[in-house]
């Protein structure tokens, strides 16, 4: 596992503008990681396709949803 102690000497050799970019990148990664860890799954979409029950099977609906995603 990589430690902060291993990163620090490399970072110190970089020019100040690159150090700032590295810091911003680390902060962005940290913020993205924090967002993924918080919150619970919401099922607000439950029943959204209920009106299609008579038209499609569940497998057909899955394929349709995949098509919509693309």
Buried (B, 14 or more C-beta within 10 A) or exposed (E): EEEEEEEEEEEEEEEEEEEEEBEEEEEEEEEEEEEEEEEEEEEEEEEEBEEEEEEEEEEEBEEBEEEEEE
